[in-house]
Amino acid sequence: MTTTMAKQKEAIEALKVVGLRDKVKVIVSGAPVTEEWAKEIGADACGLDATDAVRNALKLLGRQVD
């Protein structure tokens, strides 16, 4: 839902405010979400679907993805 996109941005900003942003990885997802949006709001990755989200999570954890 497009309405959740604003909350994704707010969540990242909140992590910055409390000093946790550099300690966690953020993956955003949802039908209207794009990789460009993820970059714009400072997310670490975007999951275009469930499989893509898992693949990106594994990459962020430094695991090899087949």
N, C-alpha and C positions, 0 to 999 in steps of 0.2 A: 504494500500500500504506500502511496506517495506520502501520506501523512507521517509515516514512520521515518522517513528520510531526515526530517528536521530533528527528530529525537536522536538519530544516529550521530549527527553532528554535535548535538548538545552533550551526548554521552562522552564523546572524545574530548570536548572542551572541559567537562567536569573532571575527567581523569587528569587533565593538565593542571587544573586548579588545585587538586589535592595531591599533586606530585606523583601520581602513579602511571602516567602515560608511558614513560620509558620502561616500566616494569611489566607491562602486559602487551599482548598482541590483540589487535582489533580486526575482525573480519566482518564486513557488512554484507547484507544480502537482501533480497526481495525482488519482486518482479520488475520494478522500475529502476533498480540500482544497476549502475554500470561501473566499469573499472575507472572511468574518468571521475565519477562521483566519489569513489573511494579515495582517489588521489586528492581531489579537491578538499575533502574534509579531514585528510590526514590519517585515514585508515591504513592498516598494513596490507590488507588484501580485500578482495571481493569474491563472494561465492555466487556465481551466476546460476547455479543449481546446487543440489545437495552434494553431488559428486565433486563438483568444482570446489565447493567449500572445504570438503575433507582433503582434497588434493592440496589446496593452498595452506590449510592448517598444517599438514605434514611438512610442506616446504618451509613454513615459518619455524617449525621445530627442528629443522635441519635434517629431516629424514628424506631418504631417496624415494622419489615417486616414480613408479613404473608407468 
